[in-house]
């Protein structure tokens, strides 16, 4: 089996579904990944690909995805691809690729002000931890 790793953004809030009979929850969502490139003439271009994803792990779906994942959340997921085939009412055969999620991580985006404050706070903590700063300098 091949493993796939995707980093992208949730296209919409995840859908949490309960299985008939067992009541186990699963999460269904779409992840969008954008690739940027340069064309032969030098102009920039981009291509967005959407992946239909499903997570069958009930604990992950209920305690992690349902609680924290929202539209626009940045995610990194790992899983494998399965092909679904069905025949519609009109007799036409349809194909759908799904990513079966084995592991998912939400990545927090920090704004610039928060990042700058934490960086300054980190430097201040480093300076105060040095015991020799309060001593007189001998020269």
C-alpha positions as CSV (number, residue, x, y, z in Angstrom):
1,X,0.0,0.0,0.0
2,X,1.2,3.5,-0.8
3,X,1.2,6.3,1.8
4,X,0.2,9.8,0.9
5,X,1.1,12.9,2.8
6,X,-1.0,16.1,2.1
7,X,-0.6,19.6,3.6
8,X,-3.4,22.0,2.8
9,X,-6.5,23.8,4.1
10,X,-10.0,22.5,5.0
11,X,-12.5,23.6,2.3
12,X,-15.4,23.6,4.8
13,X,-16.2,22.5,8.3
14,X,-15.8,18.7,8.6
15,X,-18.9,16.6,8.5
16,X,-19.1,14.2,11.5
17,X,-21.3,11.1,10.7
18,X,-22.5,8.2,12.9
19,X,-22.5,4.7,11.5
20,X,-25.8,2.9,11.5
21,X,-26.0,0.3,14.2
22,X,-22.7,0.8,16.0
23,X,-23.0,4.6,16.3
24,X,-19.2,5.0,15.7
25,X,-18.4,8.4,14.4
26,X,-16.3,9.2,11.4
27,X,-15.2,12.5,9.8
28,X,-15.6,13.4,6.2
29,X,-13.9,16.6,4.8
30,X,-12.2,18.1,1.8
31,X,-8.6,19.4,1.8
32,X,-7.4,21.9,-0.8
33,X,-3.7,22.0,-1.7
34,X,-2.3,24.8,-3.9
35,X,0.9,24.4,-6.0
36,X,2.6,27.5,-7.4
37,X,4.8,27.4,-10.5
38,X,6.2,29.4,-13.3
39,X,5.1,28.9,-16.9
40,X,7.6,28.7,-19.8
41,X,7.1,32.4,-20.5
42,X,8.0,33.3,-16.9
43,X,4.5,34.2,-15.7
44,X,3.4,32.8,-12.3
45,X,0.6,30.3,-12.2
46,X,-1.1,28.1,-9.6
47,X,-3.1,25.0,-9.5
48,X,-5.4,24.0,-6.6
49,X,-6.3,20.3,-6.1
50,X,-9.1,19.1,-3.8
51,X,-8.9,15.8,-1.9
52,X,-12.0,14.1,-0.5
53,X,-10.9,12.6,2.9
54,X,-12.5,10.3,5.4
55,X,-11.3,9.4,8.9
56,X,-12.7,6.2,10.3
57,X,-10.9,6.5,13.7
58,X,-13.9,7.3,16.0
59,X,-11.7,8.9,18.8
60,X,-9.9,11.1,16.3
61,X,-13.1,12.1,14.6
62,X,-15.0,12.9,17.8
63,X,-12.3,14.3,20.1
64,X,-10.0,16.0,17.7
65,X,-11.5,16.8,14.3
66,X,-15.0,17.7,15.6
67,X,-13.7,19.8,18.4
68,X,-10.9,21.7,16.7
69,X,-11.1,21.5,12.9
70,X,-12.8,24.4,11.1
71,X,-13.0,25.8,7.6
72,X,-9.7,27.2,6.6
73,X,-7.7,25.2,9.2
74,X,-4.3,24.2,8.0
75,X,-3.8,20.4,8.2
76,X,-1.2,17.8,7.5
77,X,-2.5,14.3,7.0
78,X,-1.2,10.9,6.2
79,X,-3.2,8.1,4.6
80,X,-3.8,6.0,1.6
81,X,-6.0,6.3,-1.5
82,X,-9.0,4.2,-2.3
83,X,-11.0,4.2,-5.5
84,X,-14.8,4.0,-5.2
85,X,-16.9,3.0,-8.3
86,X,-20.6,3.0,-8.6
87,X,-23.2,3.1,-11.4
88,X,-25.7,5.9,-11.3
89,X,-29.4,5.8,-12.0
90,X,-28.7,6.8,-15.6
91,X,-26.4,3.7,-16.1
92,X,-23.2,5.8,-16.2
93,X,-20.3,4.4,-14.2
94,X,-18.8,7.0,-11.7
95,X,-15.3,7.0,-10.1
96,X,-14.2,8.8,-6.9
97,X,-10.9,8.8,-5.2
98,X,-10.8,9.1,-1.4
99,X,-8.0,9.6,1.0
100,X,-8.4,7.3,4.0
101,X,-6.8,9.2,6.8
102,X,-4.5,7.4,9.2
103,X,-3.0,10.4,11.0
104,X,-4.0,14.1,11.0
105,X,-2.4,17.2,12.6
106,X,-3.8,20.7,12.7
107,X,-1.2,23.4,12.3
108,X,-1.8,26.6,14.2
109,X,-1.3,29.8,12.3
110,X,0.2,32.6,14.4
111,X,-0.3,36.2,13.4
112,X,2.8,38.5,13.2
113,X,2.1,40.4,16.4
114,X,1.8,37.2,18.5
115,X,5.0,35.8,16.9
116,X,6.9,39.0,17.6
117,X,5.8,39.1,21.2
118,X,6.8,35.5,21.8
119,X,10.2,36.2,20.2
120,X,10.9,39.2,22.4
121,X,9.6,37.4,25.5
122,X,12.0,34.5,24.7
123,X,15.0,36.8,24.5
124,X,14.1,38.5,27.8
125,X,13.8,35.2,29.5
126,X,17.3,34.2,28.2
127,X,18.8,37.4,29.6
128,X,17.3,37.1,33.0
129,X,18.4,33.5,33.4
130,X,22.1,34.5,33.1
131,X,23.4,34.8,36.7
132,X,26.4,37.1,35.9
133,X,24.4,40.0,34.5
134,X,23.8,41.6,37.9
135,X,27.6,41.5,38.9
136,X,29.8,44.6,38.3
137,X,31.9,44.5,35.2
138,X,35.6,44.6,36.2
139,X,36.8,46.9,33.4
